[in-house]
Amino acid sequence: MMPEFTDHLFEQVIDFVKSAGDSAFDQWRSFDVVEIKDIGGDLATNLDREIERAFHGLCREIFPGCGFRGEELPDLRTESSNGYTWNIDPIDGTKNFANEVPIWSLTVSLEKDGTPIFGVIYNPVSRQLYTAMAGRGAYLNGRRLSFKAPTDPARMQLAIDFFMRQEDPAKKARQDVLLAELFHSFYRVRSIGSGALSLGWLAQGHFGGYLSWGLTENKFIDVAAGLVIAQEAGAAVRIESLDAGSSVLVVGSEPICDMLLALANGPGAL
């Protein structure tokens, strides 16, 4: 157990995530869009900002000295003085949320020197609560998870997240080639709009692999908790630099990770 923290304090974080998620669910039909982020339609709601601000207040109160990074409010970001940093995406899948698609979640994680060591993901619609701490296993609603997925890609569903909206023709061409290779190699390829839930479902065995191509530091907030949960359930996690400022992240069995990285770094790779 980490000396700076107690189980009671971690339970306070879990309770916050559940309470904030249930409150967001109750307000699902009465939110306000406060920002349209880009031409793709990514957006932020008043609930994103309210939850993030409230969690920042909790962290300042019970975790002094820890850094803080949120998805929505850069002015709240602080550097760590003890090596630990809290991350929050108050609604991962805000576009789904805003369009009444029931695939969205709250996700919170704790990093030690850049490595995620504690994670919580909560889907208020399905009441799925995923938790994990490094070395102590991963759990769904208190039931321990064990990642057991097929290793044959032709019998497997793959979850993907592609963050790059390419303007460079060469990068766009490589992205198109990779997507075609993935669709050819796997039984199904899904992009559900929530990296956090993709990794939670992978930990359950619903997905056999996960690939995030073009992952940026800011978007790492979305998946950090899911990486702890997937890894503690028994999945391998690999990340490699893609180009300046972005990475390729793969999760699954070791053979599937090898395959996904080979495809990402294959002929014509960046």
C-alpha positions as CSV (number, residue, x, y, z in Angstrom):
1,M,0.0,0.0,0.0
2,M,1.3,3.4,-0.9
3,P,2.3,5.3,2.3
4,E,0.8,8.6,1.3
5,F,-2.7,7.2,1.0
6,T,-5.2,5.0,2.9
7,D,-8.0,2.8,1.7
8,H,-10.5,5.2,3.3
9,L,-9.3,8.0,1.0
10,F,-9.5,5.9,-2.1
11,E,-13.1,5.0,-1.0
12,Q,-13.8,8.7,-0.9
13,V,-12.7,9.0,-4.5
14,I,-14.9,6.0,-5.5
15,D,-17.9,7.4,-3.7
16,F,-17.3,10.8,-5.4
17,V,-17.3,9.1,-8.9
18,K,-20.5,7.2,-8.2
19,S,-22.3,10.2,-6.7
20,A,-21.2,12.5,-9.6
21,G,-22.2,9.9,-12.1
22,D,-25.6,9.3,-10.7
23,S,-26.1,13.1,-10.6
24,A,-25.1,13.4,-14.2
25,F,-27.5,10.5,-15.1
26,D,-30.4,12.4,-13.3
27,Q,-29.6,15.5,-15.3
28,W,-29.2,13.7,-18.6
29,R,-32.1,15.5,-20.2
30,S,-31.4,18.9,-18.7
31,F,-27.7,19.8,-19.4
32,D,-26.3,22.8,-21.3
33,V,-23.7,22.6,-24.1
34,V,-21.1,25.2,-23.1
35,E,-18.4,24.6,-25.8
36,I,-18.1,23.2,-29.3
37,K,-14.5,22.1,-29.5
38,D,-13.9,21.4,-33.2
39,I,-15.5,20.7,-36.6
40,G,-15.9,17.1,-35.6
41,G,-18.5,18.0,-33.1
42,D,-16.7,17.3,-29.8
43,L,-18.2,19.3,-27.1
44,A,-18.3,20.1,-23.4
45,T,-21.4,20.5,-21.1
46,N,-21.9,22.3,-17.9
47,L,-21.9,18.9,-16.1
48,D,-18.4,18.2,-17.4
49,R,-17.1,21.4,-15.9
50,E,-19.0,21.1,-12.7
51,I,-17.8,17.6,-11.9
52,E,-14.2,18.4,-12.8
53,R,-14.3,21.5,-10.5
54,A,-15.8,19.5,-7.7
55,F,-13.2,16.7,-8.0
56,H,-10.4,19.3,-8.0
57,G,-11.8,20.7,-4.7
58,L,-11.8,17.1,-3.2
59,C,-8.2,16.5,-4.3
60,R,-7.0,19.8,-2.8
61,E,-8.7,18.8,0.4
62,I,-7.6,15.2,0.9
63,F,-4.6,14.8,-1.4
64,P,-2.4,17.9,-0.8
65,G,0.7,18.0,-2.9
66,C,-0.7,15.8,-5.7
67,G,-0.9,17.2,-9.3
68,F,-4.2,17.5,-11.0
69,R,-5.1,17.1,-14.7
70,G,-8.7,17.4,-16.0
71,E,-10.1,17.1,-19.5
72,E,-12.1,20.3,-19.5
73,L,-10.5,23.1,-17.4
74,P,-6.8,23.7,-18.1
75,D,-6.7,26.5,-15.5
76,L,-7.2,23.9,-12.7
77,R,-4.1,21.9,-13.7
78,T,-1.3,21.8,-11.1
79,E,2.0,20.1,-11.0
80,S,2.8,17.4,-8.4
81,S,5.2,18.0,-5.5
82,N,5.2,14.3,-4.5
83,G,5.2,12.4,-7.8
84,Y,1.5,11.7,-7.8
85,T,-1.1,13.2,-10.2
86,W,-4.8,12.8,-10.3
87,N,-6.6,12.7,-13.7
88,I,-10.3,13.0,-14.4
89,D,-12.5,12.9,-17.5
90,P,-15.8,13.9,-16.0
91,I,-17.8,12.5,-18.9
92,D,-15.8,10.3,-21.3
93,G,-18.1,10.1,-24.3
94,T,-19.7,13.5,-24.0
95,K,-20.9,13.4,-27.6
96,N,-22.7,10.1,-26.8
97,F,-24.1,11.7,-23.6
98,A,-25.3,14.8,-25.5
99,N,-27.0,12.6,-28.2
100,E,-28.7,10.3,-25.6
101,V,-26.5,7.3,-26.5
102,P,-26.0,5.3,-23.3
103,I,-22.3,4.7,-23.7
104,W,-20.5,7.2,-21.5
105,S,-18.7,7.2,-18.2
106,L,-16.8,9.0,-15.5
107,T,-13.2,8.0,-15.2
108,V,-10.6,9.0,-12.6
109,S,-7.0,7.7,-12.2
110,L,-3.9,8.3,-10.1
111,E,-0.5,8.3,-11.6
112,K,2.8,7.8,-9.8
113,D,5.7,9.3,-11.8
114,G,3.6,9.0,-15.0
115,T,2.4,5.4,-14.5
116,P,-1.3,4.8,-13.7
117,I,-1.6,2.9,-10.4
118,F,-5.3,3.4,-9.5
119,G,-8.4,3.7,-11.6
120,V,-12.1,4.0,-11.4
121,I,-14.6,3.9,-14.3
122,Y,-18.3,4.3,-13.7
123,N,-21.1,4.0,-16.3
124,P,-24.2,5.3,-14.5
125,V,-26.6,4.0,-17.2
126,S,-25.6,0.3,-16.6
127,R,-24.4,0.8,-13.0
128,Q,-21.1,-0.7,-14.0
129,L,-18.3,0.3,-11.6
130,Y,-14.8,-0.7,-12.5
131,T,-12.0,-0.3,-9.9
132,A,-8.4,-1.4,-9.8
133,M,-5.2,-0.7,-7.9
134,A,-1.7,-1.8,-9.0
135,G,-1.0,-5.2,-7.4
136,R,-4.4,-5.7,-6.0
137,G,-6.6,-6.8,-8.9
138,A,-9.4,-5.3,-11.0
139,Y,-13.1,-5.5,-10.0
140,L,-16.5,-4.9,-11.6
141,N,-19.1,-4.1,-8.9
142,G,-16.9,-6.0,-6.4
143,R,-16.4,-9.1,-8.6
144,R,-12.8,-9.8,-9.5
145,L,-12.1,-9.6,-13.3
146,S,-9.9,-12.0,-15.2
147,F,-9.0,-11.2,-18.8
148,K,-9.5,-14.3,-20.9
149,A,-9.8,-13.5,-24.6
150,P,-9.3,-15.6,-27.7
151,T,-6.0,-15.1,-29.4
152,D,-7.3,-15.7,-33.0
153,P,-8.1,-12.2,-34.4
154,A,-10.6,-13.7,-36.9
155,R,-12.7,-14.7,-33.9
156,M,-12.2,-11.5,-31.9
157,Q,-13.8,-8.0,-31.5
158,L,-11.2,-5.2,-31.5
159,A,-11.9,-1.8,-29.9
160,I,-10.2,1.2,-31.5
161,D,-9.8,4.9,-31.0
162,F,-8.3,7.1,-33.7
163,F,-7.6,10.7,-32.4
164,M,-5.9,12.2,-35.5
165,R,-7.9,14.3,-38.0
166,Q,-5.3,14.1,-40.6
167,E,-4.5,17.0,-42.9
168,D,-1.2,15.7,-44.1
169,P,-1.8,13.5,-47.1
170,A,0.9,10.9,-46.2
171,K,-0.5,10.5,-42.6
172,K,-4.0,10.3,-43.9
173,A,-3.0,7.6,-46.3
174,R,-1.3,5.6,-43.6
175,Q,-4.3,5.9,-41.3
176,D,-6.6,4.6,-44.1
177,V,-4.3,1.7,-44.8
178,L,-4.1,0.7,-41.1
179,L,-7.9,0.9,-40.7
180,A,-8.3,-1.4,-43.8
181,E,-5.8,-3.9,-42.3
182,L,-7.6,-4.0,-39.0
183,F,-11.0,-4.5,-40.6
184,H,-9.5,-7.3,-42.8
185,S,-7.8,-9.0,-39.8
186,F,-10.4,-9.0,-37.1
187,Y,-13.9,-10.4,-36.8
188,R,-15.3,-7.0,-35.8
189,V,-13.8,-3.6,-35.3
190,R,-15.7,-1.2,-33.0
191,S,-15.3,2.4,-31.9
192,I,-17.8,3.0,-29.2
193,G,-16.8,6.6,-28.4
194,S,-15.5,6.0,-24.9
195,G,-11.9,4.7,-24.4
196,A,-12.5,4.2,-20.7
197,L,-15.5,1.8,-21.3
198,S,-13.7,0.1,-24.2
199,L,-11.0,-0.9,-21.7
200,G,-13.4,-1.8,-19.0
201,W,-15.3,-4.1,-21.4
202,L,-11.9,-5.5,-22.6
203,A,-11.1,-6.5,-19.0
204,Q,-14.4,-8.4,-19.0
205,G,-13.5,-10.2,-22.2
206,H,-16.0,-8.4,-24.4
207,F,-13.1,-7.1,-26.5
208,G,-10.1,-9.2,-27.3
209,G,-7.9,-6.2,-28.0
210,Y,-7.7,-2.4,-28.0
211,L,-5.7,0.0,-30.2
212,S,-5.5,3.8,-29.8
213,W,-3.6,5.4,-32.8
214,G,-2.6,9.0,-32.4
215,L,-2.9,9.1,-28.6
216,T,-1.9,12.5,-27.3
217,E,-0.9,13.4,-23.7
218,N,-4.2,15.2,-23.1
219,K,-6.2,12.2,-24.3
220,F,-4.2,9.9,-22.0
221,I,-6.5,11.1,-19.3
222,D,-9.4,9.2,-21.0
223,V,-7.7,5.8,-20.8
224,A,-5.4,5.9,-17.8
225,A,-7.9,4.3,-15.4
226,G,-8.8,1.7,-18.0
227,L,-5.1,0.7,-18.4
228,V,-4.8,-0.1,-14.7
229,I,-8.1,-2.1,-14.8
230,A,-7.1,-4.0,-18.0
231,Q,-3.6,-4.7,-16.7
232,E,-4.8,-5.9,-13.3
233,A,-7.3,-8.1,-15.0
234,G,-4.4,-9.8,-16.8
235,A,-4.1,-8.0,-20.2
236,A,-0.8,-6.7,-21.5
237,V,-0.3,-3.0,-22.1
238,R,2.2,-1.6,-24.7
239,I,2.7,2.0,-25.8
240,E,5.2,3.3,-28.4
241,S,5.9,6.7,-29.9
242,L,4.1,7.2,-33.2
243,D,5.4,10.7,-34.2
244,A,6.1,14.0,-32.5
245,G,3.4,14.4,-29.8
246,S,1.5,11.2,-30.3
247,S,1.7,7.5,-29.5
248,V,0.2,4.1,-30.4
249,L,-1.3,2.2,-27.5
250,V,-2.3,-1.4,-27.7
251,V,-3.9,-3.7,-25.0
252,G,-4.7,-7.4,-25.1
253,S,-2.8,-10.7,-25.0
254,E,0.9,-10.5,-25.8
255,P,0.4,-12.1,-29.3
256,I,-2.4,-9.6,-30.1
257,C,-0.3,-6.7,-28.9
258,D,2.6,-7.9,-31.1
259,M,0.2,-8.1,-34.0
260,L,-1.3,-4.7,-33.5
261,L,2.1,-3.0,-33.2
262,A,3.3,-4.8,-36.3
263,L,0.3,-3.5,-38.2
264,A,0.8,0.1,-36.8
265,N,4.5,0.0,-37.7
266,G,4.2,-1.9,-40.9
267,P,4.9,-0.8,-44.5
268,G,4.1,2.8,-44.9
269,A,4.1,3.5,-41.2
270,L,4.9,7.0,-40.0
